[in-house]
């Protein structure tokens, strides 16, 4: 009760302080005459250090607090243990595997508590981290091995057969380290746990990395083309971490001797969303991260309650599941006080459906970002109740909405969103064509997303530019129709794509998953949509599936739907 009371006092004090600030936002235009939308927040200072230095700078404040916990086994590393083992690992990477400054190391792991230790070890050794989804095929892996110019791979014992096949396809001979559980260690594969034992770390004094060097090399999802290596520097990631500390935006509470936030890492660490927002930023603030290696609805909901998770970062599939799953009771969700949705747009109805299951007051925010922006560009502030908006631009960040000719548009006009800020990537690795298409001068990055910014400078994402359906010349955002479909009481999830049509040019085709026990006629569902949208947006065809194909980040894989059903 004391904790809740003190938190209420803090919130009231912040609200009083913010009332004047909110009026300033409303009475001062964030739009320039050139159509640039400014951030209402004070600029942050980007630290002149590397990412590991930033993450360990306050280690002594919470050295003995739990840093990383396995949601399934309870295995725990304190911050001091995470620091020591990551440095031991870094030293062995340089001594035993000859990793040099700027060498790329592949991490292909699920969400284990060792994942951040591996990542920080690679960075402290002077390396560049490139992450791979652990369910990727050998063909997908070999492409990234070649494109990233990898020197080493860190994975699980049971995935080494995929790695070996990928190495053969790529005609490479690279060392492999496995984070060994109960599985036998394949011949020739090094044991990670032997490499984190105490050792001389003096060799780390030879590391020469600055904050302008590339340190993270994730690959874009490839839903609109082949994956591209996104070069993120220490500086761009540190900028995003500092931007998240803006008082009107931040979702974490300060770690003290008697208090520590508990955050569930169900979003995959190999994706930039979880890497920056959960792993890098939250560890730098002494927050406990509970890692869930494998997602199963019942287990996930049990973990929320068992580990008293109070801050949850999610993507639409998780929000939709919690809003519909019979096991998602108020008891399971009782410790949540903050939920942030990202990775893809979420409808107001989906947000309210979940909030209706939670008895206590909960902050619900939506954020927007991309791999190329480290990732966060904007997020709704802590007092916003507009669940369809993604907030103002982050500190140090500028936005612009443009038409097809790159001409700036005004408030409430829909166009492509451009972003400029210190969190924007250095560029795509070895891809001058893609760089020329997306980094268009004066620091502007083309997101490929359609956005709308109102008079007060608040952003709403409409849809992906390349995913818009053109019906008789009219633009139809799939996300809009998906939200309407999910409002139907029999529909659990939905995806919409455009398919060729003899008279319309394109026509919306829907794919839906029914709720358990529901068997509604698709004609009735089509009529339900038709009654709620303009005539040109009506859905002509609906296919019922067991599951909607999605990426690990929660984005609908429309390309798979087209390949299989169109």
Secondary structure, DSSP 8 states (H G I E B T S, - for coil): -HHHHHHHHHHHHHHHHHHHHHHHHHHS--B-TTSEE--SS------SS-HHHHHHTTGGGSTTSEEEEETTT--EEEHHHHHHHHHHHHHHHHHHS---TT-EEEE---S-THHHHHHHHHHHTT-EEEE--TT--HHHHHHHHHHHTEEEEEE-GGGHHHHHHHHHHHT---EEEE--SSS---TT-EEGGGTTS----GGGGG----TTSEEEEEE---TTSS--EEEEEHHHHHHHHHHTT-TTT-------SS---EEEE-S-TTSHIIIIIIIIHHHHTT-EEEE-SS--HHHHHHHHHHTT--EEEEEHHHHHHHHH-TT--TTTTTT--EEEEESS---HHHHHHHHTT--S--EEEEEEEEGGGTEEEEE--TT---TT---EE-TT-EEEEE-TT--B--TT--EEEEEESTTS-SEETT-HHHHHHHB-STT-EEEEEEEEE-TT--EEEEEEGGG-EEETTEEE-HHHHHHHHHHSTTEEEEEEEEEEETTTEEEEEEEEEE-TT----HHHHHHHHHTTS-GGG--SEEEE-SS--B-TTS-B-HHHHHHHH-
